[in-house]
Amino acid sequence: MRTVLFDVDGVLVHGYHARPELQVRWDETLFGVDPDRFKSEFIYDVFVKEVIVGKLGLIEAVERVLPGLGYTGSPMTFISYWLSRDSNLNRQLIDVIRRLRATGAARLYIATNQEHLRAQWLWQTVGLGEVFDDMFHSARIGALKPASEYFASVKDRIGPQHEPPLFFDDSEEVIRAARGEGWEAVLFSATADCTAHPWIAAQLAAA
């Protein structure tokens, strides 16, 4: 069996994408919070620096920062809105992955920069746990892709491999890092980037 891994945002989920023209925005309406300030003062600050690597919980971060951005409601309400709006699955790709799973030829994993609450939401509520064997998210590991620490942790978890892990991600920087770790990494922008891969195509055709 070959290990095959997929990123979340820009791959499994239509939302944030490394290429801005392919992004699907969820944050244009934020209970009166300016989306640009939300990005600059929350996402690119405390979220990236602390939350997504597991140093600080999302609830505490929202409670700490968002009142200064004009949000006075419950952090739970804000987070629930965020999770439900930012879960637009790439159903075409998910169908392909289900077919690949049915072949018995692959162990399927998620490799993503993600904090704990959204990781759990995607796994349980959205249903990715029915498709994949495990999720290696940055808050669990304590490091972000493309850091070597992230890949080292995933390697420890998947164990020795008979052939290079096959990995789909939308970030060129992450792809370069994965290739540097000996993985076969494919830059993803559409489902055809997966189905056209020779190994994937061979497994699906043989099923």
N, C-alpha and C positions, 0 to 999 in steps of 0.2 A: 504494500500500500504506500502511496506517495502522500506526503504532507502538502496540503494546499491551504494557503492563508489569504484572507481578504480584509482590507481596510473597511471601515464603516463609512464615514462621511466622504461623499464623492464617489463611492463604490457601491456599498450595500444600501446606502441611504442617499436620496437626492436632497442635498442641503448645502452645507459648506463644501466647497471644492477648491483645490489648489489653483485652478484656473477661474478667475472671477466671472468670466462670461458664462460659466456652467453652474454657477451657484443658484440655489433655490432658497430664497430668503424666508426665514420664519419670524424675524425680529423687527419687522417694519412697524408693528404696533405693539408697544410695551407698557401699557398702563400709564401712559404719559411720560415715560422715560425716553429721552432722546437716543435713538439707536446708535448714533455715532459716539456719544459719550459712553453708552453701555459697552461698546466695543473697546474704546480706548482706556476707560477707567475701570472696567471690570474684566472683560475677556482678556485683553492683552496685559493686564496687570495681575491682580490677585488670582484670577482663574488659571492662567497659564503658569504663573510662578508657584502657586501653592495647591490649588484645588485639583488640577488635572494630574498632579504627581502624588496625590494622596496625603499631602501635609495638612490640609485644611478641608473640612467638610463643606459641601455646597450650600447647605442651609445656613451655616454660620457665615460663610462668605457673602451670601445674598443679604443676610440680616445686617452685616457690617457695612457694606458698601452702598446698597441701593437707596437707603434713605437720603444719602447725599446727592443722589441723582433724581430725587423727587418721588420715589416710590415709598408709600407709607403702609401698604397692605401686608398681608401675611407672606413670609417667604415661601410657605408651602403652596400658596395660590400661584405665585410667580413661577415656581419650579414646575408645578403641574402643567401650567400653560406652556412653558418651554418644552417639556418632554413630549407633550401631546402634539405640539405643532412641528417639532423637529424630528419626526419619525416617519418620513415619507419614503417607504421602502422602494428600492429598485426591484419591482416584482418580476420583471423579465429576467434579471440576473438571478434572483432567488429561485425561480423555476429551473434555471439551468443548473444551479448548485444542487437542488433537490434531485435532479436527474443524475448528476455526477455521484451524489451520495448513494443512489440506488444501484449504481454499478458495483459498489464495494471496492473500488480501486483507490479511494482516497480517504485520508483522515482530514477533516475539515475544521479549520480554526479561524477565529477572528483576531486580527492584530491591529490595535487601534489606540490612539491617544484619547482617553476617555476617563471621566471621573466615575466614582462608584455608583451614584444614583442612576445616572443615565445608562451605564453599563447594565445594571440590574433591570432597568426598564426595557431596554432593547432585548435582553435575554429572555425575560419572563413575560412581560406584557405584550411586546411586539411579536414575540415568538421565535426569535433567532435561536433560542436554546433547542428548538425542535429540529433545527437544520445542522447546527454545528456541534462539534465535540467539546470545545472550550473557547473561552475568550481571554486573550492576553491583553488587558487594558493597562494603560500607563499608571493609573492610580494604584493598581494591584502590584505592579512591578516597581514603582518608585522612580521611573525614568521615562522620558519621552522618546518616541521615534524622532529623529534618526540616530539617537545616541547609541554607542556600542553597548552600553549597559543594558539597554532595552533588548537588543538582539541576543546578547549573552544569556539573559534570563529566559527568553523564549527557547533558545537552544537547549538549555538545561531541562526545560519542561517537556519538550517534544522528544528528547533523547536522540541517540545516534540514528542517522539516516542513511539509507542505501543509495539515495539519489537526492540532489539538491531540493530543498523545499521550493515550491512554486508559490509566488506571492504577487498579488494584485493590489496596487496602490495608485492614488491620483497625484502624488507628489514626486516630482523629479528628484528632489533632494533625498527623500526616503528611498526611492528606487536605487539611487547610486549607493547609498549606505548598505542596503540589503545585498546588492551585488558584491560589495566589498566584503560582506560576511560569507560569501560563497553561495548565496541563494540565487535562484533564477527568478528575477523580478521583472514584472511587466507593468508598464505605465498604462493606467486605466483611464479611459474617458467615455467608453460606451461598452455595452454588453458584448459586442462583437470582438472586443479585445480579449475577452475570455474564450468565447466559443471558437474563435479562429486560431487559438493556440494549438499547436500540433498535438500535444499530449492530451489536452482536454477533448479536442475533436475526435481523437482516436478512441478514447474511452466511451464517448457518447455514441459514436458510430457502431461500436462493438456491442453496445447494450441491446 
